[in-house]
Amino acid sequence: MSNGLDAFNAKRMTADQVAGSFVVPAEFDRLSGNDHVYVIGPRGSGKTTLLRMLTGETLRAWEGSEAEAARRRIDYTSIFVPADELWASQASSGNIRVAFAGQLLLAAIDAMTYRVSGNLGVHLPASLSLSSEIALTNHFARLWGLGEVLGGFKGLQAGLELLLLELPRQDLGDHALAAPDSLRLLVPALEAFNREVEQRGHRWALLLDEMELAPPAVHAMVTRFVRGGPPILTLKISMSPFDRFMQIYGEEALPAPGNDFDTIYLSGRPVRELRAFTNGLWRSALKARGLQHRELSAALDDRAPTPRDRPAADRSGVGFVRSMANRDPELRQWLRRRQVNLSDASSMSYSERSATIRKITPLLVYRDALLNFRDGQPVKRSRKKSFEPFTGANAIATILEGNPRWIKSAFAQMLERYDARTQSISAGFQLDSLTSVADRFEALLRVLPTRQGDGEAMAPLQLVDTIARYLRDRNLGPFTADAPNSFVVDHGTPDEVRRALLLCLYAGAIVHLRSRNSPAVLSSFTNERFRLTYLLSVRDGKELPLRLGKDVRLTSVLEVPRSRLRSRPHEQGTALPLEWSDYEGA
């Protein structure tokens, strides 16, 4: 099912298209180095694009000074292997290994064919005579148990394809490609090719995409190779933030992050990196439409927050906080307890301002947009004009999380309403574009399958909405500077909820907030902290501030008796109750 975001899926793009829209993220230097690398991120976060940018065809299609530097730095040949449903469809472990090895070797022959093609501009070209190609083909055929093949590399690929066609009809567990470590069948072939083209010691990189879709037998091979494979072949592996099979290997069998491999995380990245990457994609979007360059902050009109009862806000934020405190008695009490004197703000030190004014301003902007106050009590206001918390370059970079698919989709819609005279996009159109992307993402969550191999999962969208409503209630209730915006998966979390969390993490609906004790790749949710992706925070009735706050146990979110849920969202115009003590300590 297409949800409108798949138009930006790198799997379906040519090398020219991938290279033409590529913006270099901060992690690219590490990825393109000589170490084994795990690239970890949810669906749409750019994993496939990053891997494909290491291939010869895409490197040659890439233009600019950064491209030239990358081509000089990447001195290895890349073999791109996407996850294939053929691996998972096989009944026996032997056939699974044959399916994986067959796809792997087909991709390797593709890479060799590219290098010896003689075409102009080939990255890392090599020279191979026809007789040498025939000799290599015969050597590979014997090595891989294919019998006699004719026609050089093309004939070899035909033989591999015929073998894969036999998989559904027979058990090939005794075939040479069913070896327990079929990855090692590739290494002597690479060494033989290097010898034949007189480039001994030339290195290769195997790019394995979407490894979360691969069965345990393939995971085991890859894990062993990362732990102790030969230096001629480097693995670059993309996968979801959760590895279902990590625990089956045992601690001693696992490769060690920082020693055996490097890890790149594409979610939860630093704000500075998100903004730089988003700005790069904005420049690319303008260029693609033939529009004059305009800084994103100027086009999206980043302005300081302005309270609704004041014509302008001072740059210090004190006037804004004072205005909010005049309407909100809970905020006044909070300021009084901390001995904050807004009438003499000039006497406050930098650290005092950071601990009070700067800390609470984003939350107050959010509350100002979504609340009125009637007789000192918070009342939900109309959504129609609630633009401010979710618009402007900084907010949009935060909301889109550095997810290329979301960013490209949002910018494509915004530029449909681009005002060429002012070179800007109004806040209303910004929010409309974000909401459209969020709606499409919500549609994806709605159709995710809830039946998994080990049981039924809670509907992912139901889980997301339950968490969103709970957190929204806390943020729109009586003022507290530390309302929760994240959750911890505690031991009592039911299995069907954990299965839903796995689906949400894979799709990008939740973001793992890593701690020093978090493993390089998750294999368990227990005691780990998460938040909803900020894209889901723009939905009507489920808005959340773009800040973390404190965390809450997930079982508390899910298991509060309905008799205690007196603070569920109320209809517009009704007061939100002030009795929040029932939630404290949850």
N, C-alpha and C positions, 0 to 999 in steps of 0.2 A: 504493500500500500504506500503510495506516495503522499507525503504530507506537505509538499511545497518546498521543503528544505533540501530534498534530495538533488535538486538541480545543482547544488554546490558540493556534491559528493565526489571526492577525488577519484574514486574507483571508476567512475563513468566518464572521466575526462581524459583527453589526449595529453601527451607529454607537453605539447605547446600550450595547451590550456592550463595545465598545472603550473608550469613555469611562468606563464604570463600573469597570473594572479598571485604569485608567491610573494609573501612578505616575510623577511628573515626574522624569526623570533630569537630571543636571547639564548635559547638552548641549542641552536643549530650547530655552533662550534663544537659543543660537547658530543652531540650526536654524530657528527661527521669525523670524529677522531678515530683512533685505532682500537678503542676498548669495546668489549661487549656492552651493549646498552639495552635497558628496558625502557621503552617509552610508554608511560602509563597515563591514561586519560579516558574519559567517557566517549560515547558516540558523538561524532561531529567535532571533536576537539582538535582535529588536524593531524592525527597520527599517520594516516595513510599518505597525506601530502608530504609530511616530513620524510617518510621512508622513500617515497617515489622521487623526491628531490636528490637522492643519492645515486639514482640510476644514470647510466651514461646518456640515454636519450633525453632525459629531462634536464640534466646538467648542460647539455649542448644547446637546448632550447632557451635556457635562462640567459637574460641579457643584463648588462650593467657591470659596474666595477666589483660589486659583491660577488657576482657570478664568476668573474674571472679569477678572483681570489679563491673561491671555493673549488673551482676546477683544478687549480694548482695544488691545493691542500689535499683533495680527495684523490689519492694515488692508488686506490684499489678498485676492483671491478665489483659492482653490486649485482646481486641476483635477487629479484623481487618475487616473493611467493605469497600471494594472498591466501587466507584460509579458504578451504574448499569443502562444500557439503559432502563431497565424495569420501573424505576422511571419516566423517562421523556416521555415514550411512552403512558402513561395513559391519558385519556381524562378528567377525573373528578379529582378534588382535593382529594376526598375521596379515590379513587383508587390509587392515587399517594402516599397517606399516608399509605395505606395497603401495597403497593409494598415496600416502604422504611422499614416499621416495619417488614415485613416478612423477608427481607434480613438481617436486623439487628438481629432479634431473631434467625435466622438460624446460624449466626456467633457466637452468644452468646452460643448456645447449643454446637457448635463445641469447643469453649474454655472450657466449663464445661467438655465435654467428654474427652478432652486432659488431664485436671488436675486429673481426677479420673481413668485414663486408667491403672494406675499401672505400666506403662512402666519405665524402668530404666532411670534415669536422667531427669525426668519431672521437669520443673521449677515450683515451688510452688505447689507440689502435695497435693491432698486431698483424703480422703477415703469416699466412698459412697457404702452402701450395695445395693443389688438389690431391696429389698423392699423399701428402702428410695428413690431409683431412680424412682420406679414406683409411689410412693406417690408424688414426685416432679413433675413428668410428668403429673399426673392428675391435680395437682394444677395449673401448667402452662396452661394446655389445657383450664381449666375453665377461668383463668385470661385472656386468649387471644381469647376466643370465638371459640375454635376449636372443641368442642364436645368431644366425646369419642375417645381416641387414645390408641393403644396397642403397646407394645414393647419398653417401656422406651424412652430414648432420641432419638433413631433411629426412633421410631414410631412418636414421636413428630415432628421431622424434616420432615418426610414423610407427615404428616398432613399440615405443613406449605407450603411445596412444592405443594401439591394438591390445596391449597387455591390460591397460586400465579398463577397456571395454569388457574384458573377460571377468572382472571382479564380481559383478552381481551373479554370475552363473557358476562360479566354482571357488573352492577354497585354495588359495595360493600360499598357504602358510609355509610351504617348503621351498618357495621361490627365493632366489638370491636377494631380491629387494625386500623380503620379509625379515631380514636380519634384525636382531634386537636393537641395533644401532645403525639404521640405514643412513643417518647423517654422515657416518664415516665412509660410506660408499662414494660420497662426493669428493672427499679429499684426494684420493689417488687420481681421480679424473682431472682435478684442477692442477695437480702437480704434473701430470702427463701433458696437459695442454701448455703449461708454462715451459716445459722442456722443449716441446715441439716448436713453439714460437720464439724460443731462445730468450725467455724472460724469467729465468729461474729466480725464485724468491718473491715473485709478484704475489701480492695479497688479494684476497677476495672477501666480500662481505655478503652474508646471507640475510636478507630483509624479510622477516616473517611477520606478516600483518594479521591482526585480530586473533591472537593466540588463545584468547578466552573461548573461542569457538572450537578449538581443537580438543580431541578426546585425550584421556589420560596417557595412552601409549605414546602419543606424539609429545605431550608435555614431558614425559619421563626422558625421552631422547634429547629434547632440547635442554632440559635441566642438566643432564649429565655432560653434555657438550660444553655448556657455559662453565661448568665446574672444572673441566680438564681437557678441552679440545685443543688441537694443534694450532700454532700461531698463524698458519697460512689462511685460516678462515675465521672471520669475526662475525658474531651474530648481533643484529639489531632487531629487537623484538618489540612489537607494539601489542598492547593488551589493555583490557579493562582494569580498573583499580583493584579487582578482587580475583584471586586465583583459587578456584574451587578445589584444585588438586594439590596445593602446596603442602598440606599437612600429611599427605600419604607418603611423602619421601622420607620423613624423619629429619631431624635437625642436622645430623652429620652429613647427609646426602645433599643438602641444599647449598647452592653457591652463595657466597657472602657478598653483600653489597659493599662497594668501596674497595673490594679486593678482587673478586671475580668479575664484577660488572658494575657499571654506572647506572644511575636511575634518573630519569627525567619525568617530572610530573607536570601534566598539562592542565590541571585544575588546581585552584587555590594558589595561583601565582601572585607574586608581589604586585602591589598597585602600580608601581612605576613601570613594570614590564607590561602589564595589561594596557596601560594608556599608550605606551610606545607602539605596541602591536596594533591596537585599534586605530591609532593615527595613521599607521602605515597602510592598513586596509582602506581607510578613508581616502588617502591620496590615490590609491590604486583605483577605487571606485570613480573618483572624479576624472582621472585620466581615461578610463575606459569609456566614459561618456563625452569626452572631449571638452570638459569643463575646466575653466581656469582654477588654479590651485587656490584654496582658501583653508586656513587652519580650522580644524574641527571645532576648537573652542569658540571661534568667531562664528562659524556657520550655525552652531547649535546654541549660541548665546548664553555662555556661562555667566550668570550673575549671582551676586551675593543674595542670601535669603531675605525676603521682604515680608514682614508680618502683615497680615491682612488688614490690620487697622492702622497701618503706618504707610506713608507714601514712599519711604526709602529706609534702608537699614544701614547703620554705621558699620564700618569695616571690622570693628572689634567684636561685633556680635552682641555687645552688652544691651543695646537698644532693643534688639530682637528678643533676648531673654527677658528683659524687663516687661516688654509688651505681653509676652506669654504669661509671665508671673502675675500680671494684673488680672488675667482672666482665670488662672488656674490656681486655686488655693493649695492643692497638693504640691505644686511646684514651689509656691511661696514657702511652705513649711520645709521643703527639702533644702532650699537656699538658706533659710533661717537656721536650720540645724547645723549647717556647715559654715555659718557665720559669714555668708557672702553678702556684702553690702554693694548692691548695684548702683547706689547713688554716689559711691566713691570708688568706682572701678579703677581709676587711675592709680590707686594705691596698691592694687593687686600685683603680685609678682608674676613672672611668666609661668612658673610652675603652678601657681594658684589658678591662673586662667586656664591652663591645660587641664587641670583636675576638675574644673567646674564648667566654665563657659564653653570651651572647645569640646569638651567631652559630651555635653548634652545638646549642643546645637543641632547636629544631624537628627537626633530623635525629636527635637522640638519642631523642626521643619516638617517632619513626617506627621506629627500630631496636629500641627497647624493646618496641614492640607486635608486631614481626614476628620477633624473634630471641630465642633462648636462647643461653647460652654453656656449652659443655661442654669442660672442660680448656682454657679460654682460646680456644676456637674457636667461631665463630658457627654456630648451628644454627637452621633455620627452625622457628618455633613454629606451633601451630594457629591458623588464621584466626578461629576461632569467637569469640574475645574481643578481637580487634584493633580496638577501637572508637576509641580515644583520638585517633589522628592525624587522623581524618576526621569527628569529631563536635564539637558545640558551635557557637555562632553564628558565630564568626570563621572556623572551618574550613569550615563549610557555605557561607558567603558566598563564600569563595575558590573552593571546588570548583564552585559553580554559575555562576561567571564573569559574573554580571550578565545571564545569558541568561533572559529572562522566561518562555520556554516551559519550560525546565528547572525554574526556581524554582517556578512555579505547580504543575507536576506533582508536585514533591517535597513542597511544603507541603500539597497536597491529600491525599497519602498519609499524611504525618505527622499531620495533624489527624484522620484516621480513628482514630488510636491516642492521641489527646490525653487525658490524665488530668485531668478537670475538678476533681478534689479538689486535686491538687498544682499544677494549671495548668502541666504540663510534659510533655515527650515524652522517653522514656528513650533512652539512647545506642543501644541495640539497634535500636529502631524508627527512629531517625534514620538509622542505617547501612542498614537494610533499604530505606528510601525512596530513599536515594541510589543504592544498588545497583540498585534497580528502574529508576530513570531511566537509569542507565548501561547496563543490559541492553537497554532499548528503543533507546537511541542506538546501541549496538553492532549491533542488528538492522538499523537503517537503513544503517550502514556496510556490512553484509554484502550488501545488495541493490543497492548503487550499481553502475551499469553500468561495466564496465571497458573497453568499446570506445568510443573517442573518434574524432573525425574524422580525426586524424593518426596513429592507431595504437592499439595495445592498451596498457592500463595495468596495472600490478601491482595485485592486489586491495587496496583501501584498508585493509581490516581486517588483512590479512596484514602490510602495512607498519606499521600502528600497533602491532600485537602484537610485531613484531620489534624496534621501537624500545623499547617498554615493557619487554620482557624484558631487553634489553641494559642499559638504565639501571637497572632494578631490581637486576640482578646487581652493578652497580658500587656502588650505595648500600647493599647488604647484605653486601658483602665486608669485608675488613679496613678499619678506620676511616680515612677521610680527610674532612676538613672541606669539600672542594671536589669531591665526586663530581659527575659531569655529570648535568644534568637538562634540557639543551637540545641542539640540534644545528644545525650550519651546513651548508647545501646547497653542496657544493663542485663544481668543474668536472667531476669524473669521475662524477657521479651519472647513472645511465642514464636514457634517455628514458622508459621505462615507469614508472620510479619518480617522475619529475617529473610525469607525467600523474596518478599516484596522489596525489601531493602536492596537485595542483590540486583533485581531488575532496575530499580531506581538508580542505583550507582552506575550500572552499565549504560543506561540511557542518558545520564547526566542530570537527573532530577535532584540528587543529593550530592553534596561535596564533602569529601573526607577532610577533616581538620587535623592534620598530622601533629603528633607530639613527638618528643624525643624517644619515647618508648614504642612508637608505632613501627611495625615491620615495614620493610621496603615494599612488599606487596601484601595486601591484606589477604588473610585466609580465614579470619574470624572477625565478626562485628563487635564482640563483647568488649566493653570498656573503651570503645573508640568513639570519638566525637564527630558529629556531622552537622551540616546545616542544609536547608533547602537552597537550590540554586537561585540566584537573585532574579533570574528571568521569571520565575514563578511568583515573584513578589509584586508584579505589576497587575495581577489579575483582580478584577472587580470583586470586592468582598473578601479578598485574601491578601491584601497589601501588607507588606512587611518593610520595616526600615532597613536600609543597606548598611547594617552594622551587626556585629556578633553578639554583644551583650554576654550574659552568663548562659550556662547550659542547664538543661532539665533532663531528668531521666525519661527515657522513651515510654516506659511503662506508666509513668505518671500522666503523660499525654494521652495514652490510650485507655487507661483504666479508671479515670476519675468518674465516680458514679454520677449518673445524670442528675440526681438530686442536688449535687454540688455545683453543677454547671450553670450557676445563676448568671454568669458573665458571658454566655454564648452571644454571638453577634445579634444585636437588636435591629429592628427596622429603623430606617432613617427617621429622625425626629423624636425618638424615645431616648431617655437617659440611660447611660450605662451605670449599673449599680456600683457602689463603692466598697462592698464587702468582699475583699479579695483575700482575706486571711485564710480561707480554706485552701488556697493555692500555695501559700507560703510553706516552704519546706518540701514541696513536691519534687 
